């Protein structure tokens, strides 16, 4: 009969960290789902526009130049 090797503290710590990270991620997902179900929040559009890389770029039209 073979004996089982005891888990190292480092491995137990890594596993605990992964479980905590997954729990936080799941909680964030639930919060987003609840927020979406409640409807749009005031001021949320402005922050989304500011973070968008499309609006951060100068909106002048590009013109083709021929020399």
Secondary structure, 3 states (H helix, E strand, C coil): CCCCCCCCHHHHHHHHHHHHHHHHHHHHHHHHHHHHHHCCCCCHHHHHHHHCHHHHCCCCCCCCCCC
